[in-house]
Amino acid sequence: MLPPRAHVMIHRIARLTLILTLTATSVRAQNTRTPPDERTQDNPSQLAILDSAVSAITQMHMDQFSDSILWEAAIDGLIDALQDPYAELFTPLESEAWEEETTGNYSGIGLQITQLNERITVTAVFRSTPANQVGILVGDVIVGVNQHDASSWTTGMAADSIRGPVGTEVFVKIKRQGFEEPIAFDIERAQVHRPAVDFAILEGGVGYVVMDRVARNAANEMSDVLRNMDSAKGLIIDLRRNPGGFLDESLMLADLFLKPGSKLASTVQRVPGSPASETTEDSWDDRWPQLVPDLPIIVLVDEYTASGAEILAGALQDYDRGLVMGARTFGKGVVQTVIPLPYNRRLRFTTGSWLTPLGRSLQRVRDAQGRPIEEDLDTLPRVITPMGRTLINGGGIFPDLEIENDTLKTMERELIATANEVRVLLGLRLAEFGFEVATILLGNDQKPSLPEEHFERFLGQLEEEGLPGELLSDEDVRSYLHWQARINIAQRMNDVGSEADFRKERDRVLAEAVQLLMLSDRQTQLFQRLDDRVSGVRNEGAGSERNLRPY
């Protein structure tokens, strides 16, 4: 059985897909083909039969059903019959949520809110947004919205009330530390964009970019980062847990790193209206000047890297422009088309497949439950890169260097199991504690850290909630909680660099990437360092090779 976080990521991967329009000269973000009016020419009686069946059931069945329920069931059955794991019918609300998740755009005031200590707390204020302009601060507690008392609301209730059409106003009342009375704001809603790219410089001058989705404007955000990397020694692009997003943004991202004229990706898909056996091939080439051509690059991927993120990783790997590290990616390389339906519905289904520049298929074969089908890697075809490196062509992106994730120690697993048994919400408590300490550190203009007295107080709170003191005094448990707490503190302080520094204490992939880049001045030297590193591990014996190996 997959862990809960894995189910969440796979659901995101299924929703964040490559949606496109293909024309002779351009690629758009969505394919919104209009269904032909002649759809029933071959058999005009089929819709009449379905309509009659729905009418008969509505009027005569012993149980009463509305037309909408029956038609929804009919469409669901139609989608199930496709045996297409990525086919889906979006309701108007689902369409709106999907649009926000993929684009990062929504109509609101520019806040991130979280329920901490049973209060709706502002945990982030996005730059150049209405909330930022009127002076709402991280740490403010929302107690009222539009004359309604919000002190007992959930985050969903608050978000739904704060959002609204662009140009309309919302009245927000907040409680701020140091002020006795609540502060009220009349705020005009606007179009808000949540950035997809975060950046920091790590030890040794290594640039570190985290991209959690391929959203609208991601290529521009990446371009801005690259144009300010004069002093960087190398670049890490972290695509782990990135479920993809918009096709055109993926291609524009790859365009930033490759030479003009280079093929970025290609598709094989059905010709609309023709038999399924009739396919057409399209490809897209690099058009813009290459940025940071001399900077060595490492791309981090994992089993949740999918779709548009795989297109970017595959393009850089095919041209020897990036060394890929981590785990084999999800393998979602299907072209999907979105059809607008009446009443603000959308229908999405698969119409083709994606290939990397060297012709590698991104789509991984899976069973009906979505589980990867076991395969013999030795039998999969190979392709050769311009530098003569061998890459596997078998669905998804195979890393140049596979590194297994850090696993929980015995006592760490016991901590999580015990917390579940006694109903201590450990993740929430860490977030609350991280926010509390972050607020103190920000007030004192300090960098992310965890003073010992605060950590001991946190352990005491966990014990009061029901976690055994003996368990909390275990060295491994203390180390694990201390590590998680520091990550939460850095996140709440929006310090990407400190968060990465804390993470790589146990993040083998990130730590290895930083080490390799600190030893390499050029991409060719980076590949040589990799060869030397792997050879050294092999010489140490099979036990070491288990956690670090090339494909």
C-alpha positions as CSV (number, residue, x, y, z in Angstrom):
1,M,0.0,0.0,0.0
2,L,1.3,3.5,-0.8
3,P,1.8,5.9,2.0
4,P,-0.7,8.8,2.3
5,R,1.7,11.4,0.9
6,A,2.3,9.1,-2.1
7,H,-1.5,9.0,-2.8
8,V,-1.6,12.8,-2.6
9,M,1.3,13.2,-5.0
10,I,-0.1,10.7,-7.5
11,H,-3.5,12.5,-7.4
12,R,-1.7,15.8,-8.2
13,I,0.2,14.1,-11.0
14,A,-3.1,13.0,-12.5
15,R,-4.5,16.5,-12.3
16,L,-1.5,18.6,-13.4
17,T,-1.1,17.4,-17.0
18,L,0.1,18.6,-20.3
19,I,-2.8,20.5,-21.8
20,L,-2.1,21.9,-25.3
21,T,-3.2,23.3,-28.5
22,L,-1.1,22.4,-31.6
23,T,-0.9,24.8,-34.5
24,A,1.4,25.1,-37.4
25,T,3.6,27.7,-35.7
26,S,2.9,27.7,-32.0
27,V,2.2,25.7,-28.8
28,R,-0.5,26.9,-26.5
29,A,-1.3,25.9,-23.0
30,Q,-4.7,24.4,-23.6
31,N,-6.3,22.4,-26.4
32,T,-10.0,23.4,-26.5
33,R,-11.2,21.7,-29.6
34,T,-14.9,22.2,-30.3
35,P,-16.7,18.9,-30.7
36,P,-18.0,18.6,-34.2
37,D,-21.8,19.0,-34.8
38,E,-21.7,15.9,-37.0
39,R,-20.7,13.6,-34.2
40,T,-23.7,11.3,-34.6
41,Q,-23.6,11.0,-38.4
42,D,-22.4,7.4,-38.4
43,N,-25.1,6.3,-36.0
44,P,-27.7,9.0,-35.3
45,S,-29.8,6.7,-33.2
46,Q,-27.3,6.3,-30.4
47,L,-28.0,9.6,-28.6
48,A,-31.7,9.1,-29.1
49,I,-31.5,5.7,-27.4
50,L,-29.5,7.2,-24.5
51,D,-31.9,10.2,-24.2
52,S,-34.9,7.8,-24.2
53,A,-33.3,5.6,-21.5
54,V,-32.7,8.6,-19.2
55,S,-36.2,9.9,-19.8
56,A,-37.8,6.5,-19.0
57,I,-35.7,6.0,-15.8
58,T,-36.5,9.5,-14.6
59,Q,-40.2,9.1,-15.1
60,M,-40.8,5.4,-14.2
61,H,-38.1,4.0,-11.9
62,M,-39.3,3.0,-8.4
63,D,-36.6,5.4,-7.1
64,Q,-36.5,9.0,-8.2
65,F,-33.4,10.3,-10.0
66,S,-32.8,13.7,-11.5
67,D,-31.7,14.1,-15.1
68,S,-28.4,15.5,-13.9
69,I,-27.5,12.5,-11.8
70,L,-28.3,10.1,-14.6
71,W,-26.4,12.1,-17.2
72,E,-23.4,12.4,-14.8
73,A,-23.5,8.6,-14.4
74,A,-23.6,8.1,-18.2
75,I,-20.6,10.4,-18.8
76,D,-18.7,8.6,-15.9
77,G,-19.4,5.3,-17.6
78,L,-18.2,6.7,-20.9
79,I,-14.9,7.8,-19.3
80,D,-14.5,4.5,-17.6
81,A,-14.9,2.7,-20.9
82,L,-11.9,4.6,-22.3
83,Q,-9.6,2.8,-19.8
84,D,-7.7,6.1,-19.9
85,P,-6.3,6.8,-16.4
86,Y,-6.0,10.5,-17.1
87,A,-9.4,11.0,-18.6
88,E,-11.6,13.2,-16.4
89,L,-14.8,15.3,-16.5
90,F,-14.3,18.6,-14.6
91,T,-17.2,20.3,-12.8
92,P,-17.2,24.1,-12.8
93,L,-15.6,24.1,-9.3
94,E,-13.0,21.5,-10.3
95,S,-12.2,23.5,-13.4
96,E,-11.5,26.5,-11.3
97,A,-9.4,24.6,-8.8
98,W,-7.4,22.9,-11.6
99,E,-6.8,26.3,-13.3
100,E,-5.5,27.7,-10.0
101,E,-3.2,24.8,-9.3
102,T,-1.7,24.7,-12.7
103,T,-1.3,28.4,-13.4
104,G,-0.7,29.7,-9.9
105,N,-3.3,32.4,-10.7
106,Y,-6.4,33.2,-8.8
107,S,-8.6,36.2,-7.9
108,G,-8.0,37.3,-4.3
109,I,-5.7,39.4,-2.1
110,G,-2.4,37.4,-2.0
111,L,-2.4,35.6,1.3
112,Q,-1.4,32.1,2.4
113,I,-3.3,31.1,5.5
114,T,-3.0,28.1,7.8
115,Q,-4.9,26.9,10.8
116,L,-2.3,27.2,13.6
117,N,-3.4,26.8,17.3
118,E,-7.0,26.7,16.1
119,R,-6.7,30.2,14.6
120,I,-6.6,31.3,10.9
121,T,-3.1,32.6,10.7
122,V,-1.4,34.4,7.8
123,T,1.8,32.4,7.0
124,A,2.8,34.2,3.8
125,V,2.0,37.5,2.0
126,F,2.9,37.4,-1.7
127,R,4.8,40.3,-3.1
128,S,3.1,43.1,-5.1
129,T,-0.4,41.9,-4.1
130,P,-3.3,43.8,-2.5
131,A,-2.6,42.2,1.0
132,N,1.0,43.3,0.7
133,Q,0.1,46.8,-0.3
134,V,-2.3,47.5,2.5
135,G,0.1,46.1,5.1
136,I,-1.1,42.7,6.2
137,L,1.8,40.8,7.9
138,V,2.8,37.3,8.4
139,G,1.5,36.3,11.9
140,D,-1.7,38.3,11.6
141,V,-4.7,36.2,12.7
142,I,-7.9,36.6,10.7
143,V,-10.9,37.2,13.0
144,G,-13.5,38.7,10.6
145,V,-14.4,38.7,6.9
146,N,-17.2,40.9,5.5
147,Q,-18.8,41.6,8.9
148,H,-18.8,37.9,9.8
149,D,-17.0,36.6,12.9
150,A,-14.3,34.3,11.5
151,S,-12.7,33.2,14.7
152,S,-14.1,29.7,14.5
153,W,-13.8,29.3,10.7
154,T,-11.7,26.7,8.9
155,T,-9.1,27.8,6.3
156,G,-11.4,26.7,3.5
157,M,-14.2,28.9,4.8
158,A,-11.9,31.9,5.1
159,A,-10.4,31.3,1.7
160,D,-13.8,31.1,0.0
161,S,-14.9,34.3,1.6
162,I,-11.8,36.3,1.0
163,R,-11.6,35.4,-2.7
164,G,-13.9,36.9,-5.3
165,P,-14.1,38.6,-8.6
166,V,-11.3,41.0,-9.6
167,G,-12.2,44.6,-8.7
168,T,-14.6,43.8,-5.9
169,E,-13.8,44.6,-2.3
170,V,-13.5,42.4,0.8
171,F,-13.5,43.6,4.4
172,V,-10.9,41.7,6.5
173,K,-10.3,42.1,10.2
174,I,-7.1,40.8,11.8
175,K,-5.7,40.5,15.3
176,R,-2.0,41.5,15.5
177,Q,0.4,40.8,18.3
178,G,1.1,44.0,20.3
179,F,-2.2,45.6,19.4
180,E,-5.2,45.4,21.8
181,E,-7.9,46.0,19.2
182,P,-8.4,44.3,15.9
183,I,-7.2,46.1,12.7
184,A,-9.6,46.3,9.8
185,F,-8.8,46.5,6.1
186,D,-10.9,47.2,3.0
187,I,-9.1,45.5,0.2
188,E,-9.8,45.4,-3.5
189,R,-9.4,42.0,-5.0
190,A,-7.0,41.5,-7.9
191,Q,-5.5,38.8,-10.1
192,V,-2.8,37.1,-7.9
193,H,0.1,34.9,-9.1
194,R,1.8,32.5,-6.8
195,P,5.4,32.1,-8.0
196,A,6.5,28.6,-9.0
197,V,10.3,29.2,-8.7
198,D,12.3,29.8,-5.5
199,F,16.0,30.4,-5.5
200,A,19.0,30.6,-3.1
201,I,22.8,30.5,-3.2
202,L,24.1,27.5,-1.1
203,E,27.5,26.8,0.3
204,G,30.4,27.0,-2.2
205,G,28.4,29.4,-4.4
206,V,26.1,26.7,-5.7
207,G,22.8,28.1,-7.1
208,Y,19.7,26.2,-6.0
209,V,16.3,26.5,-7.7
210,V,13.2,24.8,-6.4
211,M,10.3,24.5,-8.8
212,D,7.2,22.8,-7.4
213,R,5.1,22.9,-10.6
214,V,5.3,24.1,-14.2
215,A,3.0,27.0,-13.8
216,R,2.2,30.0,-15.8
217,N,5.2,32.4,-15.9
218,A,7.6,29.7,-14.6
219,A,9.9,30.3,-17.6
220,N,10.1,34.0,-17.0
221,E,10.8,33.4,-13.3
222,M,13.6,31.0,-14.2
223,S,15.0,33.5,-16.7
224,D,15.1,36.2,-14.1
225,V,17.0,33.8,-11.8
226,L,19.5,32.8,-14.5
227,R,20.3,36.4,-15.4
228,N,21.5,37.0,-11.8
229,M,23.8,34.0,-11.5
230,D,27.1,35.6,-12.5
231,S,28.8,34.6,-9.3
232,A,27.3,31.1,-9.0
233,K,29.7,28.1,-9.4
234,G,26.9,25.7,-10.5
235,L,23.2,25.3,-10.6
236,I,20.9,22.7,-9.0
237,I,17.3,22.5,-10.4
238,D,15.1,20.6,-8.0
239,L,12.2,19.1,-9.7
240,R,11.4,16.5,-7.1
241,R,7.6,16.2,-6.3
242,N,6.9,18.5,-9.3
243,P,3.8,17.0,-11.0
244,G,4.2,19.1,-14.1
245,G,1.8,21.6,-15.6
246,F,1.8,23.6,-18.8
247,L,3.4,22.3,-21.9
248,D,4.5,25.6,-23.4
249,E,6.1,26.6,-20.1
250,S,8.1,23.3,-20.1
251,L,9.3,24.0,-23.6
252,M,10.2,27.6,-22.8
253,L,12.1,26.4,-19.7
254,A,14.1,24.0,-21.8
255,D,14.7,26.7,-24.4
256,L,16.6,28.8,-21.7
257,F,19.3,26.1,-21.4
258,L,19.8,24.7,-24.9
259,K,21.3,26.1,-28.1
260,P,19.0,27.7,-30.8
261,G,17.9,25.0,-33.3
262,S,18.0,22.2,-30.8
263,K,14.9,20.0,-30.7
264,L,13.1,20.4,-27.4
265,A,10.5,17.7,-27.6
266,S,8.1,16.0,-30.0
267,T,4.7,14.4,-30.1
268,V,2.9,11.5,-31.8
269,Q,-0.8,11.9,-31.8
270,R,-4.0,11.0,-33.6
271,V,-5.2,13.1,-36.5
272,P,-8.6,14.5,-35.3
273,G,-11.5,12.8,-37.1
274,S,-9.3,10.1,-38.6
275,P,-8.9,6.5,-37.6
276,A,-6.8,5.9,-34.5
277,S,-4.1,4.3,-36.7
278,E,-3.5,7.7,-38.4
279,T,-1.0,9.7,-36.4
280,T,0.9,12.9,-37.0
281,E,4.3,13.9,-35.6
282,D,5.1,17.4,-34.4
283,S,8.3,18.8,-32.9
284,W,9.4,22.1,-31.3
285,D,12.9,23.6,-31.6
286,D,14.8,26.0,-29.4
287,R,14.4,29.6,-30.7
288,W,16.1,31.9,-28.1
289,P,19.7,32.5,-27.1
290,Q,21.1,30.0,-24.5
291,L,21.5,31.4,-21.0
292,V,24.3,30.3,-18.6
293,P,26.0,28.1,-21.3
294,D,29.1,27.6,-19.2
295,L,27.4,26.8,-15.9
296,P,27.4,23.1,-14.8
297,I,23.9,21.9,-14.0
298,I,22.4,19.1,-11.9
299,V,18.7,18.2,-12.1
300,L,17.1,16.5,-9.1
301,V,14.1,14.2,-9.8
302,D,12.1,11.5,-8.0
303,E,9.3,9.1,-8.5
304,Y,6.8,12.0,-8.3
305,T,8.5,14.2,-11.0
306,A,6.0,14.0,-13.9
307,S,4.7,15.4,-17.1
308,G,6.1,18.9,-17.9
309,A,8.9,18.5,-15.4
310,E,9.9,15.3,-17.2
311,I,10.1,17.2,-20.5
312,L,12.5,19.7,-19.0
313,A,14.7,17.0,-17.3
314,G,14.7,14.8,-20.4
315,A,15.7,17.7,-22.8
316,L,18.6,18.7,-20.5
317,Q,19.7,15.1,-20.2
318,D,19.5,14.2,-23.9
319,Y,21.8,17.1,-24.8
320,D,24.3,16.5,-21.9
321,R,23.3,19.9,-20.5
322,G,22.3,18.6,-17.1
323,L,23.3,15.7,-15.0
324,V,20.1,14.0,-13.6
325,M,20.2,12.6,-10.1
326,G,17.7,10.9,-7.8
327,A,15.1,8.3,-8.7
328,R,13.4,7.2,-11.9
329,T,10.5,9.7,-12.6
330,F,6.8,8.9,-12.7
331,G,6.6,8.4,-16.4
332,K,3.6,10.6,-17.5
333,G,4.2,11.5,-21.1
334,V,0.7,11.7,-22.7
335,V,-0.7,14.5,-24.8
336,Q,-4.1,15.4,-23.4
337,T,-6.8,17.5,-24.9
338,V,-9.4,19.5,-23.0
339,I,-12.8,19.9,-24.7
340,P,-15.1,22.7,-23.4
341,L,-18.6,21.3,-22.7
342,P,-21.9,23.2,-22.1
343,Y,-22.5,24.7,-18.6
344,N,-18.8,25.4,-17.9
345,R,-17.7,21.7,-17.9
346,R,-14.5,20.4,-19.3
347,L,-13.6,17.0,-20.7
348,R,-10.0,15.8,-20.7
349,F,-8.6,12.7,-22.4
350,T,-5.5,11.3,-24.0
351,T,-4.8,12.0,-27.7
352,G,-1.1,11.2,-28.1
353,S,2.3,10.8,-26.4
354,W,5.4,12.8,-25.7
355,L,9.0,12.1,-26.7
356,T,12.3,13.6,-25.6
357,P,14.7,15.1,-28.2
358,L,16.4,11.8,-28.7
359,G,13.0,10.0,-29.1
360,R,12.7,8.5,-25.7
361,S,9.1,7.9,-24.6
362,L,8.1,9.5,-21.4
363,Q,5.1,7.3,-20.8
364,R,5.6,4.4,-18.4
365,V,3.4,1.3,-18.8
366,R,1.1,0.7,-15.8
367,D,-1.7,-1.7,-14.8
368,A,-5.3,-0.8,-14.4
369,Q,-4.6,0.4,-10.8
370,G,-1.9,2.7,-12.0
371,R,1.0,0.7,-10.6
372,P,4.1,0.4,-12.8
373,I,4.5,-2.9,-14.5
374,E,7.7,-4.7,-13.6
375,E,10.3,-4.8,-16.4
376,D,13.8,-6.1,-17.1
377,L,15.9,-2.9,-17.5
378,D,18.5,-4.8,-19.5
379,T,15.9,-5.4,-22.3
380,L,14.9,-1.8,-22.7
381,P,16.3,0.1,-25.7
382,R,19.0,2.7,-25.3
383,V,19.9,6.0,-27.0
384,I,23.3,7.7,-27.2
385,T,23.8,11.4,-26.3
386,P,26.1,13.8,-28.2
387,M,28.8,13.1,-25.6
388,G,28.5,9.3,-26.1
389,R,26.6,8.7,-22.9
390,T,24.0,5.9,-22.9
391,L,20.5,6.6,-21.7
392,I,17.6,4.1,-21.2
393,N,14.5,4.6,-23.2
394,G,11.7,2.9,-21.2
395,G,9.2,5.4,-19.8
396,G,10.1,8.2,-17.5
397,I,13.5,9.7,-17.0
398,F,16.2,7.4,-15.6
399,P,18.7,9.4,-13.5
400,D,22.4,9.4,-14.5
401,L,23.0,8.7,-10.8
402,E,20.3,6.9,-8.7
403,I,20.5,7.7,-5.0
404,E,18.0,6.1,-2.6
405,N,16.1,8.3,-0.2
406,D,17.0,8.5,3.5
407,T,14.9,6.0,5.4
408,L,13.4,6.5,8.9
409,K,15.2,4.8,11.7
410,T,13.4,2.4,14.0
411,M,12.8,4.9,16.8
412,E,11.7,7.5,14.3
413,R,9.1,5.1,12.9
414,E,8.0,4.4,16.5
415,L,7.6,8.1,17.1
416,I,5.2,8.5,14.1
417,A,3.3,5.3,15.0
418,T,2.9,6.4,18.6
419,A,1.8,9.9,17.6
420,N,-0.9,8.4,15.5
421,E,-2.0,6.1,18.3
422,V,-2.4,8.8,20.9
423,R,-3.7,11.3,18.3
424,V,-1.0,13.8,18.4
425,L,-1.0,15.7,15.1
426,L,2.8,15.8,14.8
427,G,3.0,17.5,11.5
428,L,0.6,20.3,12.6
429,R,2.5,20.7,15.9
430,L,5.8,21.1,14.1
431,A,4.2,23.7,11.8
432,E,2.8,25.6,14.8
433,F,6.1,25.5,16.6
434,G,8.0,26.5,13.5
435,F,5.8,29.5,13.0
436,E,6.1,30.5,16.7
437,V,9.9,30.4,16.7
438,A,10.1,32.0,13.2
439,T,8.1,35.0,14.5
440,I,10.5,35.4,17.4
441,L,13.6,35.2,15.1
442,L,12.1,37.6,12.6
443,G,11.3,40.1,15.3
444,N,15.0,40.0,16.4
445,D,16.3,40.1,12.8
446,Q,17.9,36.7,13.2
447,K,18.5,33.9,10.7
448,P,16.7,30.6,11.0
449,S,17.9,28.5,14.0
450,L,16.5,26.6,16.9
451,P,17.5,27.8,20.3
452,E,17.8,24.9,22.7
453,E,15.3,26.3,25.3
454,H,12.6,26.5,22.6
455,F,13.2,23.0,21.5
456,E,13.0,21.6,25.1
457,R,9.8,23.5,25.6
458,F,8.4,21.9,22.4
459,L,9.3,18.5,23.6
460,G,7.6,19.2,26.9
461,Q,4.4,20.2,25.0
462,L,4.5,17.0,23.0
463,E,4.8,15.0,26.3
464,E,1.8,16.9,27.8
465,E,-0.2,15.9,24.7
466,G,0.5,12.3,25.3
467,L,3.8,11.3,23.8
468,P,5.9,9.2,26.2
469,G,8.8,11.1,27.8
470,E,11.0,8.1,27.4
471,L,10.4,8.1,23.6
472,L,11.0,11.8,23.4
473,S,14.3,11.4,25.2
474,D,15.7,8.9,22.6
475,E,18.6,10.4,20.8
476,D,17.3,9.5,17.3
477,V,13.9,10.9,18.0
478,R,15.3,14.1,19.3
479,S,17.6,14.5,16.3
480,Y,14.7,13.8,13.9
481,L,12.3,16.3,15.6
482,H,15.1,18.9,15.8
483,W,15.7,18.5,12.1
484,Q,12.1,18.7,11.2
485,A,11.6,21.7,13.4
486,R,14.4,23.7,11.8
487,I,13.0,23.0,8.4
488,N,9.6,24.3,9.5
489,I,11.2,27.4,11.0
490,A,13.1,28.1,7.7
491,Q,9.9,27.6,5.7
492,R,8.0,30.1,7.8
493,M,10.8,32.6,7.4
494,N,10.8,32.1,3.7
495,D,14.5,31.3,3.7
496,V,15.0,28.8,0.9
497,G,18.8,28.6,1.5
498,S,18.6,27.8,5.1
499,E,15.8,25.3,4.5
500,A,18.0,23.6,1.9
501,D,21.0,23.6,4.2
502,F,18.9,21.9,6.9
503,R,17.4,19.4,4.5
504,K,20.7,18.2,3.1
505,E,21.7,16.9,6.5
506,R,19.5,13.9,5.6
507,D,18.8,14.6,1.9
508,R,21.4,12.4,0.2
509,V,20.5,13.6,-3.3
510,L,20.8,17.3,-2.5
511,A,24.0,16.7,-0.4
512,E,25.6,14.7,-3.3
513,A,24.6,17.3,-5.8
514,V,26.2,20.2,-3.8
515,Q,29.4,18.2,-3.3
516,L,29.7,17.4,-7.0
517,L,29.2,21.0,-8.1
518,M,31.7,22.3,-5.6
519,L,34.3,20.1,-7.3
520,S,33.3,20.9,-10.9
521,D,33.8,24.0,-13.1
522,R,32.3,22.7,-16.3
523,Q,29.6,20.3,-17.4
524,T,32.1,17.9,-18.9
525,Q,34.1,17.9,-15.6
526,L,30.8,17.2,-13.7
527,F,30.2,14.1,-15.8
528,Q,33.8,13.0,-15.2
529,R,33.4,13.6,-11.4
530,L,30.3,11.4,-11.6
531,D,32.2,8.6,-13.3
532,D,35.0,8.9,-10.7
533,R,32.5,9.0,-7.8
534,V,30.6,5.9,-9.0
535,S,33.9,4.0,-9.7
536,G,35.0,4.8,-6.2
537,V,31.8,3.5,-4.7
538,R,32.0,0.3,-6.7
539,N,35.5,-0.2,-5.5
540,E,34.2,0.0,-1.9
541,G,32.0,-3.0,-2.4
542,A,28.4,-4.0,-3.1
543,G,27.1,-2.7,0.2
544,S,28.0,0.9,-0.6
545,E,26.7,0.6,-4.2
546,R,23.1,0.0,-2.9
547,N,22.6,3.7,-2.2
548,L,24.5,5.2,-5.1
549,R,24.5,3.8,-8.6
550,P,24.2,4.8,-12.2
551,Y,21.6,3.4,-14.6
